[in-house]
Structure formats: C-alpha cells, structure tokens
Amino acid sequence: MSRSDAVIDELDARLLRELDQAPRVGVLELSRRLGVARATVQARLDRLVARRVIATFAPTLDPAALGFTITAYATLEIRQGRGADVQAHLRAIPQVLDVHTMTGAGDMLCRLVARSNADLQALLDRVTSFEAIVRTSTVIALSTPVAYRVLPLVGE
C-alpha cells in the first residue's frame, strides 16, 4: 500500500466519525448527514472496507455486561518453536480475548476476562496447563481510564 492509499481525507474522516457516533446508521442517513450523494457514501464505505480501515461492522461487546467483570493481562514465556501450538491452545479458550507476540521479558501478552477471582485462577490454570508455556506473570486491571480507541488517529 502506498502512502497515498493510506491517507484518510476529510470526507473519510467525517464518515468514520459519524459511524463511530452512530454505528447503526444507514447509508442514506449518512449521505444526508454528510451532505453528499448516497452513491458517494457507499463508494467510500466500500473503499474503507477493502483497505481494512473499517475492519468490521459487528457490535462492540462489553465483557463486564456479560458477567466477566475481571480483566487481567498474562505475559507468557513459551518454549522455542512452539508459538503456533500455544496460539492454537489459547484460541480454544473463550476467555482469552486477544494475544500479542512481543519483545522483552515475555513472548506473548494475553488479555483475559473472568467472572471472579476464583474463575480467574481456574482460567490461569487452564492457560498454563499447556506444556509449551514455561512461565507466566499476571496482572489484574483495576480500571480502564482510556478504553481501546482508534478514531483519534484519523487525520493524524
């Protein structure tokens, strides 16, 4: 992708802000709000989806509203050459929300959710039961003063 393909112009930025504020709004309403033709909005949406700027139109679910009120982060150290196996193991555990490979003291960073401290302990036991995981370090998030966000990057 060239630099020009990565640029978000002002209309794209306005479109993305509208979608962020009202994710269920339709193309016709977006065209009204933005003051452009419906076909223009549809073409812009199609292009943003094709470029993966818009990764999904799925709803954003809140784990706490589903009863998973504890969020923790586990740093995993794994046996060399076993990354794919560990990733498959973690993918099979629903309470593992995301996994990042990383540099530094650990090999992977996992975001986990649990219903209680006892549930978190059982989850950690399940995660670490895989023999390719050598060591873990876990921290519990107390609050989320800045939630995951991407919109502020639009126009940067």
MDAnalysis code that builds the backbone (N, CA, C; Angstrom):
import MDAnalysis as mda
import numpy as np

u = mda.Universe.empty(468, n_residues=156, atom_resindex=np.repeat(np.arange(156), 3), trajectory=True)
u.add_TopologyAttr("name", ["N", "CA", "C"] * 156)
u.add_TopologyAttr("resid", np.arange(1, 157))
u.add_TopologyAttr("resname", ["MET", "SER", "ARG", "SER", "ASP", "ALA", "VAL", "ILE", "ASP", "GLU", "LEU", "ASP", "ALA", "ARG", "LEU", "LEU", "ARG", "GLU", "LEU", "ASP", "GLN", "ALA", "PRO", "ARG", "VAL", "GLY", "VAL", "LEU", "GLU", "LEU", "SER", "ARG", "ARG", "LEU", "GLY", "VAL", "ALA", "ARG", "ALA", "THR", "VAL", "GLN", "ALA", "ARG", "LEU", "ASP", "ARG", "LEU", "VAL", "ALA", "ARG", "ARG", "VAL", "ILE", "ALA", "THR", "PHE", "ALA", "PRO", "THR", "LEU", "ASP", "PRO", "ALA", "ALA", "LEU", "GLY", "PHE", "THR", "ILE", "THR", "ALA", "TYR", "ALA", "THR", "LEU", "GLU", "ILE", "ARG", "GLN", "GLY", "ARG", "GLY", "ALA", "ASP", "VAL", "GLN", "ALA", "HIS", "LEU", "ARG", "ALA", "ILE", "PRO", "GLN", "VAL", "LEU", "ASP", "VAL", "HIS", "THR", "MET", "THR", "GLY", "ALA", "GLY", "ASP", "MET", "LEU", "CYS", "ARG", "LEU", "VAL", "ALA", "ARG", "SER", "ASN", "ALA", "ASP", "LEU", "GLN", "ALA", "LEU", "LEU", "ASP", "ARG", "VAL", "THR", "SER", "PHE", "GLU", "ALA", "ILE", "VAL", "ARG", "THR", "SER", "THR", "VAL", "ILE", "ALA", "LEU", "SER", "THR", "PRO", "VAL", "ALA", "TYR", "ARG", "VAL", "LEU", "PRO", "LEU", "VAL", "GLY", "GLU"])
u.atoms.positions = np.array([
    [0.850, -1.175, 0.000],
    [0.000, 0.000, 0.000],
    [0.893, 1.235, 0.000],
    [0.659, 2.144, -0.916],
    [1.443, 3.368, -0.977],
    [0.933, 4.344, 0.073],
    [1.725, 5.357, 0.337],
    [1.345, 6.386, 1.313],
    [0.017, 7.028, 0.921],
    [-0.191, 7.279, -0.386],
    [-1.438, 7.921, -0.819],
    [-2.649, 7.021, -0.572],
    [-2.457, 5.697, -0.632],
    [-3.559, 4.778, -0.339],
    [-3.932, 4.807, 1.138],
    [-2.969, 5.152, 1.992],
    [-3.196, 5.140, 3.435],
    [-3.817, 6.435, 3.947],
    [-3.856, 7.471, 3.120],
    [-4.357, 8.767, 3.544],
    [-5.883, 8.727, 3.689],
    [-6.344, 9.305, 4.772],
    [-7.771, 9.474, 5.016],
    [-8.071, 10.945, 4.763],
    [-8.915, 11.240, 3.779],
    [-9.240, 12.644, 3.517],
    [-10.343, 13.096, 4.476],
    [-10.713, 14.373, 4.368],
    [-11.677, 14.948, 5.306],
    [-13.037, 14.263, 5.223],
    [-13.495, 13.893, 4.034],
    [-14.792, 13.214, 3.917],
    [-14.734, 11.830, 4.567],
    [-13.653, 11.098, 4.334],
    [-13.488, 9.797, 5.004],
    [-13.499, 9.980, 6.517],
    [-12.781, 10.991, 7.008],
    [-12.707, 11.239, 8.448],
    [-14.092, 11.561, 9.011],
    [-14.856, 12.393, 8.313],
    [-16.209, 12.717, 8.767],
    [-17.088, 11.474, 8.766],
    [-16.951, 10.661, 7.727],
    [-17.723, 9.412, 7.627],
    [-17.389, 8.489, 8.800],
    [-16.116, 8.331, 9.096],
    [-15.696, 7.464, 10.200],
    [-16.183, 7.995, 11.546],
    [-16.162, 9.302, 11.726],
    [-16.668, 9.883, 12.976],
    [-18.176, 9.639, 13.126],
    [-18.915, 9.790, 12.031],
    [-20.361, 9.528, 12.070],
    [-20.631, 8.065, 12.430],
    [-19.888, 7.155, 11.816],
    [-20.071, 5.728, 12.116],
    [-19.702, 5.410, 13.554],
    [-18.690, 6.097, 14.072],
    [-18.299, 5.876, 15.463],
    [-19.399, 6.342, 16.412],
    [-20.031, 7.468, 16.092],
    [-21.095, 8.016, 16.932],
    [-22.406, 7.249, 16.801],
    [-22.687, 6.748, 15.600],
    [-23.959, 6.057, 15.340],
    [-23.688, 4.849, 14.441],
    [-23.170, 3.754, 15.008],
    [-22.767, 2.613, 14.186],
    [-23.900, 1.945, 13.421],
    [-25.142, 2.159, 13.822],
    [-26.273, 1.506, 13.156],
    [-26.921, 2.367, 12.079],
    [-26.349, 3.540, 11.838],
    [-26.935, 4.449, 10.857],
    [-26.774, 3.863, 9.452],
    [-27.756, 4.109, 8.608],
    [-27.731, 3.592, 7.242],
    [-27.012, 4.533, 6.283],
    [-26.760, 4.023, 5.099],
    [-26.050, 4.785, 4.071],
    [-26.833, 6.047, 3.689],
    [-28.136, 5.927, 3.540],
    [-28.948, 7.083, 3.173],
    [-28.849, 8.186, 4.230],
    [-28.937, 7.802, 5.504],
    [-28.829, 8.791, 6.576],
    [-27.422, 9.384, 6.630],
    [-26.403, 8.570, 6.391],
    [-25.033, 9.098, 6.337],
    [-24.889, 10.132, 5.233],
    [-25.482, 9.849, 4.084],
    [-25.384, 10.800, 2.975],
    [-26.054, 12.128, 3.339],
    [-27.192, 12.041, 4.044],
    [-27.879, 13.259, 4.499],
    [-27.011, 14.037, 5.483],
    [-26.457, 13.341, 6.471],
    [-25.639, 13.995, 7.491],
    [-24.371, 14.620, 6.918],
    [-23.790, 13.950, 5.920],
    [-22.534, 14.431, 5.340],
    [-22.745, 15.400, 4.184],
    [-23.978, 15.462, 3.672],
    [-24.275, 16.372, 2.573],
    [-23.674, 15.931, 1.251],
    [-23.591, 14.609, 1.044],
    [-23.071, 14.063, -0.217],
    [-24.041, 12.991, -0.718],
    [-23.865, 12.591, -1.953],
    [-24.752, 11.595, -2.556],
    [-24.600, 10.239, -1.879],
    [-25.703, 9.501, -1.875],
    [-25.697, 8.147, -1.305],
    [-24.633, 7.282, -1.972],
    [-24.500, 7.385, -3.285],
    [-23.507, 6.588, -4.018],
    [-22.080, 6.934, -3.574],
    [-21.853, 8.200, -3.240],
    [-20.529, 8.619, -2.751],
    [-20.229, 7.957, -1.417],
    [-21.220, 7.972, -0.524],
    [-21.036, 7.326, 0.786],
    [-20.783, 5.835, 0.603],
    [-21.568, 5.178, -0.233],
    [-21.399, 3.744, -0.449],
    [-20.021, 3.444, -1.034],
    [-19.571, 4.239, -1.985],
    [-18.253, 4.029, -2.585],
    [-17.151, 4.228, -1.554],
    [-17.301, 5.238, -0.713],
    [-16.299, 5.486, 0.340],
    [-16.279, 4.323, 1.339],
    [-17.464, 3.870, 1.751],
    [-17.532, 2.730, 2.672],
    [-16.877, 1.495, 2.057],
    [-17.205, 1.222, 0.809],
    [-16.627, 0.051, 0.135],
    [-15.111, 0.146, 0.092],
    [-14.590, 1.331, -0.214],
    [-13.140, 1.514, -0.272],
    [-12.505, 1.353, 1.116],
    [-13.128, 1.921, 2.141],
    [-12.587, 1.805, 3.502],
    [-12.606, 0.359, 3.990],
    [-13.628, -0.395, 3.598],
    [-13.686, -1.818, 3.953],
    [-12.616, -2.588, 3.182],
    [-12.471, -2.316, 1.897],
    [-11.470, -3.012, 1.079],
    [-10.060, -2.758, 1.605],
    [-9.817, -1.557, 2.107],
    [-8.498, -1.211, 2.654],
    [-8.348, -1.673, 4.107],
    [-9.393, -2.247, 4.669],
    [-9.433, -2.726, 6.052],
    [-9.319, -1.599, 7.084],
    [-9.598, -0.355, 6.656],
    [-9.708, 0.736, 7.627],
    [-10.895, 0.434, 8.523],
    [-12.003, 0.008, 7.910],
    [-13.150, -0.499, 8.658],
    [-12.993, -2.016, 8.671],
    [-12.666, -2.546, 9.839],
    [-12.392, -3.982, 9.948],
    [-13.667, -4.802, 10.112],
    [-14.707, -4.205, 10.706],
    [-15.930, -4.953, 10.962],
    [-17.086, -3.997, 11.226],
    [-18.271, -4.457, 10.942],
    [-19.481, -3.719, 11.309],
    [-20.172, -4.412, 12.487],
    [-19.483, -5.350, 13.100],
    [-20.037, -6.102, 14.226],
    [-20.174, -5.202, 15.452],
    [-21.110, -5.518, 16.342],
    [-21.247, -4.723, 17.565],
    [-20.045, -4.912, 18.475],
    [-19.760, -3.894, 19.274],
    [-18.710, -3.976, 20.282],
    [-19.354, -4.498, 21.560],
    [-18.916, -5.661, 22.003],
    [-19.499, -6.282, 23.189],
    [-18.700, -5.902, 24.430],
    [-19.380, -5.741, 25.544],
    [-18.737, -5.402, 26.811],
    [-18.678, -6.659, 27.676],
    [-17.473, -7.205, 27.927],
    [-17.375, -8.420, 28.742],
    [-18.024, -8.273, 30.122],
    [-17.897, -7.096, 30.735],
    [-18.483, -6.893, 32.066],
    [-19.999, -7.049, 32.030],
    [-20.633, -6.570, 30.955],
    [-22.087, -6.709, 30.823],
    [-22.490, -8.167, 30.626],
    [-21.539, -8.997, 30.195],
    [-21.787, -10.428, 30.036],
    [-21.409, -11.214, 31.298],
    [-21.019, -10.489, 32.352],
    [-20.685, -11.132, 33.627],
    [-19.196, -11.340, 33.853],
    [-18.352, -10.955, 32.910],
    [-16.898, -11.111, 33.049],
    [-16.324, -9.794, 33.537],
    [-16.377, -9.577, 34.853],
    [-16.050, -8.281, 35.446],
    [-14.568, -8.099, 35.749],
    [-13.788, -9.155, 35.641],
    [-12.347, -9.066, 35.912],
    [-11.590, -9.157, 34.586],
    [-10.704, -8.192, 34.363],
    [-9.805, -8.218, 33.213],
    [-8.392, -8.366, 33.745],
    [-7.650, -9.278, 33.148],
    [-6.265, -9.498, 33.547],
    [-5.398, -9.603, 32.296],
    [-4.117, -9.357, 32.481],
    [-3.141, -9.498, 31.406],
    [-2.084, -10.488, 31.868],
    [-1.844, -11.488, 31.045],
    [-0.848, -12.507, 31.381],
    [0.275, -12.458, 30.348],
    [1.491, -12.336, 30.840],
    [2.669, -12.424, 29.989],
    [3.130, -13.876, 30.025],
    [3.284, -14.471, 28.850],
    [3.675, -15.878, 28.759],
    [5.079, -16.002, 28.194],
    [5.867, -16.856, 28.795],
    [7.138, -17.275, 28.219],
    [6.898, -18.684, 27.696],
    [7.283, -18.915, 26.446],
    [6.999, -20.208, 25.822],
    [8.276, -20.876, 25.335],
    [8.205, -22.182, 25.151],
    [9.330, -22.937, 24.610],
    [9.582, -22.502, 23.171],
    [10.850, -22.402, 22.806],
    [11.202, -22.013, 21.444],
    [10.570, -22.948, 20.424],
    [10.074, -22.353, 19.351],
    [9.495, -23.136, 18.268],
    [8.092, -23.633, 18.523],
    [7.483, -23.249, 19.630],
    [6.146, -23.746, 19.972],
    [5.072, -22.666, 19.897],
    [5.396, -21.536, 19.305],
    [4.444, -20.427, 19.240],
    [3.111, -20.792, 18.609],
    [3.139, -21.477, 17.488],
    [1.890, -21.846, 16.800],
    [1.040, -22.766, 17.671],
    [1.672, -23.685, 18.389],
    [0.933, -24.596, 19.267],
    [0.284, -23.832, 20.420],
    [1.034, -22.903, 20.999],
    [0.491, -22.105, 22.108],
    [-0.660, -21.239, 21.610],
    [-0.511, -20.649, 20.437],
    [-1.585, -19.827, 19.880],
    [-2.854, -20.652, 19.673],
    [-2.723, -21.857, 19.171],
    [-3.891, -22.729, 18.977],
    [-4.539, -23.061, 20.328],
    [-3.706, -23.343, 21.335],
    [-4.217, -23.624, 22.686],
    [-5.017, -22.422, 23.214],
    [-4.469, -21.234, 23.061],
    [-5.123, -20.026, 23.578],
    [-6.396, -19.696, 22.799],
    [-6.396, -19.925, 21.489],
    [-7.582, -19.676, 20.662],
    [-8.772, -20.518, 21.117],
    [-8.499, -21.673, 21.693],
    [-9.562, -22.587, 22.127],
    [-10.183, -22.190, 23.471],
    [-9.652, -21.160, 24.113],
    [-10.157, -20.724, 25.418],
    [-10.949, -19.430, 25.226],
    [-12.273, -19.478, 25.396],
    [-13.109, -18.300, 25.111],
    [-12.753, -17.054, 25.925],
    [-12.256, -17.220, 27.137],
    [-11.953, -16.065, 27.995],
    [-10.649, -15.371, 27.612],
    [-9.913, -15.912, 26.640],
    [-8.723, -15.242, 26.112],
    [-9.218, -14.327, 24.994],
    [-9.221, -13.018, 25.250],
    [-9.786, -12.069, 24.296],
    [-8.838, -11.742, 23.153],
    [-7.568, -11.566, 23.470],
    [-6.591, -11.338, 22.412],
    [-5.208, -11.728, 22.896],
    [-4.340, -11.979, 21.929],
    [-2.973, -12.404, 22.197],
    [-2.051, -11.627, 21.271],
    [-0.993, -11.114, 21.836],
    [0.017, -10.393, 21.054],
    [1.366, -11.066, 21.271],
    [2.114, -11.286, 20.197],
    [3.503, -11.679, 20.366],
    [4.263, -10.391, 20.633],
    [5.374, -10.491, 21.377],
    [6.034, -9.260, 21.798],
    [7.524, -9.457, 22.013],
    [8.195, -8.354, 22.148],
    [9.600, -8.361, 22.513],
    [9.676, -8.138, 24.018],
    [10.839, -8.345, 24.583],
    [11.011, -8.081, 26.008],
    [11.064, -9.358, 26.812],
    [10.637, -9.248, 28.064],
    [10.768, -10.359, 29.014],
    [9.913, -11.567, 28.659],
    [8.781, -11.358, 28.010],
    [7.912, -12.466, 27.664],
    [7.801, -12.637, 26.167],
    [7.078, -13.677, 25.767],
    [6.887, -13.964, 24.351],
    [5.504, -13.571, 23.848],
    [4.506, -13.667, 24.734],
    [3.131, -13.345, 24.358],
    [2.453, -12.600, 25.495],
    [1.561, -11.699, 25.124],
    [0.749, -10.983, 26.100],
    [-0.702, -11.300, 25.793],
    [-1.437, -11.794, 26.796],
    [-2.830, -12.212, 26.620],
    [-3.737, -11.342, 27.479],
    [-4.848, -10.910, 26.905],
    [-5.890, -10.252, 27.694],
    [-6.926, -11.300, 28.018],
    [-7.213, -11.458, 29.296],
    [-8.128, -12.480, 29.786],
    [-9.275, -11.811, 30.534],
    [-10.433, -12.456, 30.545],
    [-11.541, -11.988, 31.374],
    [-12.065, -13.152, 32.204],
    [-12.567, -12.806, 33.382],
    [-13.093, -13.825, 34.290],
    [-14.269, -13.252, 35.065],
    [-15.075, -14.155, 35.638],
    [-16.256, -13.746, 36.403],
    [-15.927, -13.417, 37.862],
    [-14.836, -13.986, 38.370],
    [-14.442, -13.781, 39.763],
    [-12.961, -14.111, 39.897],
    [-12.403, -13.872, 41.070],
    [-11.004, -14.246, 41.296],
    [-10.821, -15.758, 41.194],
    [-11.777, -16.516, 41.716],
    [-11.686, -17.979, 41.624],
    [-11.762, -18.420, 40.164],
    [-12.622, -17.773, 39.376],
    [-12.721, -18.076, 37.952],
    [-11.419, -17.718, 37.241],
    [-10.799, -16.601, 37.625],
    [-9.517, -16.218, 37.040],
    [-8.451, -17.258, 37.361],
    [-8.444, -17.756, 38.590],
    [-7.466, -18.787, 38.952],
    [-7.657, -20.048, 38.105],
    [-8.902, -20.466, 37.924],
    [-9.176, -21.638, 37.086],
    [-8.761, -21.387, 35.639],
    [-8.998, -20.179, 35.160],
    [-8.602, -19.817, 33.800],
    [-7.080, -19.852, 33.659],
    [-6.374, -19.291, 34.613],
    [-4.909, -19.321, 34.564],
    [-4.379, -20.745, 34.627],
    [-5.026, -21.581, 35.429],
    [-4.631, -22.997, 35.479],
    [-4.821, -23.649, 34.116],
    [-5.927, -23.311, 33.445],
    [-6.178, -23.872, 32.115],
    [-5.153, -23.366, 31.097],
    [-4.859, -22.074, 31.143],
    [-3.875, -21.497, 30.226],
    [-2.514, -22.142, 30.431],
    [-2.087, -22.256, 31.677],
    [-0.731, -22.750, 31.969],
    [-0.621, -24.267, 31.959],
    [-1.720, -24.959, 31.778],
    [-1.651, -26.423, 31.727],
    [-0.959, -26.914, 30.464],
    [-0.806, -26.066, 29.483],
    [-0.169, -26.436, 28.226],
    [1.343, -26.489, 28.441],
    [1.957, -27.621, 28.142],
    [3.364, -27.841, 28.479],
    [4.337, -26.909, 27.767],
    [3.937, -26.278, 26.682],
    [4.842, -25.373, 25.969],
    [4.922, -23.991, 26.620],
    [4.058, -23.745, 27.606],
    [4.121, -22.486, 28.354],
    [5.007, -22.720, 29.568],
    [6.124, -22.016, 29.598],
    [7.146, -22.234, 30.624],
    [6.860, -21.431, 31.889],
    [6.459, -20.177, 31.718],
    [6.275, -19.284, 32.872],
    [5.246, -18.223, 32.508],
    [4.519, -17.754, 33.516],
    [3.564, -16.668, 33.300],
    [3.713, -15.620, 34.394],
    [3.272, -14.435, 34.071],
    [3.164, -13.346, 35.034],
    [1.848, -12.657, 34.732],
    [1.022, -12.482, 35.747],
    [-0.324, -11.953, 35.529],
    [-0.554, -10.711, 36.372],
    [-1.220, -9.727, 35.772],
    [-1.659, -8.532, 36.498],
    [-3.151, -8.370, 36.254],
    [-3.842, -7.814, 37.240],
    [-5.277, -7.564, 37.129],
    [-5.492, -6.077, 36.893],
    [-6.308, -5.752, 35.887],
    [-6.648, -4.355, 35.612],
    [-7.665, -3.881, 36.643],
    [-7.430, -2.732, 37.224],
    [-8.354, -2.176, 38.208],
    [-9.401, -1.277, 37.571],
    [-9.019, -0.566, 36.515],
    [-9.950, 0.296, 35.798],
    [-9.413, 0.519, 34.387],
    [-10.241, 1.153, 33.554],
    [-9.843, 1.437, 32.170],
    [-10.072, 2.920, 31.911],
    [-9.141, 3.763, 32.330],
    [-9.338, 5.203, 32.144],
    [-9.306, 5.645, 30.674],
    [-8.620, 4.892, 29.823],
    [-8.635, 5.142, 28.375],
    [-8.918, 3.809, 27.708],
    [-10.127, 3.652, 27.179],
    [-10.507, 2.405, 26.518],
    [-9.854, 2.332, 25.140],
    [-9.792, 1.118, 24.585],
    [-9.236, 0.926, 23.249],
    [-9.918, 1.880, 22.283],
    [-9.123, 2.561, 21.502],
    [-9.667, 3.546, 20.565],
    [-8.737, 3.684, 19.372],
    [-9.309, 3.989, 18.248],
    [-8.533, 4.215, 17.036],
    [-8.921, 5.536, 16.397],
    [-10.146, 5.994, 16.598],
    [-10.648, 7.189, 15.945],
    [-9.726, 8.404, 16.088],
    [-9.061, 8.624, 17.241],
    [-8.163, 9.788, 17.318],
    [-7.016, 9.754, 16.300],
    [-6.726, 8.600, 15.725],
    [-5.665, 8.513, 14.723],
    [-6.113, 9.036, 13.355],
    [-7.412, 9.125, 13.152],
    [-7.946, 9.602, 11.872],
    [-7.545, 11.065, 11.702],
    [-6.862, 11.334, 10.614],
    [-6.422, 12.691, 10.345],
    [-5.034, 12.988, 10.877],
    [-4.409, 12.039, 11.556],
    [-3.046, 12.247, 12.063],
    [-2.043, 12.077, 10.960],
])
